Amino acid sequence: RGQLKIAASVMAARCRLAARFHHVHGTNVRLDASRTRATRVESFANGLCFSQEPLAPGQVFLVEIEEKELGWCGHLRVGLTAHDPQSLEVVPEYSLPDLVNMGDTWVFAITRSHNRVTEEGEEARARVQVSPWEPFLLIERVRIPRDTLVGRSRPGRYSHILDDLYKMNVLPATARRSRIGVLYAPQPDGTADMHIVINGEDMGPSARHLPTTRPLYAVVDVFASTKSVRVIPVEYGFPSLQTLCRLVIQKHIVHRMAIDGLDLPPPLKSFCKHE
C-alpha cells in the first residue's frame, strides 16, 4: 500500500507539471498566461496544440471544451504524437491529415456520437456499463479518479431537463463543458494502446501498437466549431471527502435543483450542483 501511495504521489506531481500546453502551437492559437487555456482566434484551422511534456504511461491529458463557434463543420481532435513539438520547423495546419501523414502520430476526431474505434476485422466489444457513482475509472492497470473526468452542465432555470444526462454523468461529446482525455496503456509486447476518455467513459483502444521507446505527447486540435479548451489537472490518488459527499448526495436526490432544499452549507450545495 505504501508503494501505491508513493506511485500516486509521483504521478500527481508529474501531472501538475504537465497539465498545460506546449509553447509551440498553431498560428491561430492564443494561450493564456498559464498556458492552460487555448483559444483559436481566427479561421477554423491552425489550431494545433501539444502537451507541455511527454505523457507517462497511464497519464491522461484532459481538456474541457470552454467555447464553441457556430458556422463551422467539425469538432475537437485529440491523440498522441511521437514528434517533439520543439523539433517541428512548421506546425502543421491540421492534425488530420497533415500531422498524421508525418508518421508516428495517432489522432481521432471527436464526434457527437463518438464510439469506440476498433481494428479492421475486430468485433466490437460490448460496452461495460459502469455505475456513475463508481469513484474510479479503470483502464488496464490504470486507476483514475472518475469525478474529475466527468463534464457537467451548470445548473440553471431549465437544468432539470438535463437531469437524466446528469445522473449518468454524460454530456454530448462535443458540448460545452464536455471533458476529453487521451492516454496510452503499455501492453505485454512492449507497445501501447491509445485510449480516448469522454466524460468519464473509456472509448477503448483507439489505436494499437504505439511505440513506447519514444516520448509521446498529447495532441489537441482546436478545430472548426471548437473554439477554446482548458486543461484540467488530474490528481491520481484517493477521492477527497468533499467528492465522496457529492457522490452520495447526488445518488439520493431527484434532480439537482432539489439540492437547494437540503440543510447543507452553501459552498457544499454549489459543489454538488456543478464544479
Protein Blocks (a to p, Z undefined) as FASTA:
>chain_A
ZZmmmmmmmmmmmmmmmmccdfbdcfkbccdfkopaccdfbhjbhkaccdfbdcdehiac
ddddfbdcehiacdddddddfbdfklpmbacfbfblklmmnopiacddddfklccdddeh
iacdddddddfklmbdcehjbccdfklmpccddddfklmmmmmmmmnopacfkbghiacd
ddddddfkopacddddeehiaebjfbghiafkbccddddddehjlmbdcddddddddddf
klmmmmmmmmmcfblmlmmmpccdfklmmmmmpZZ
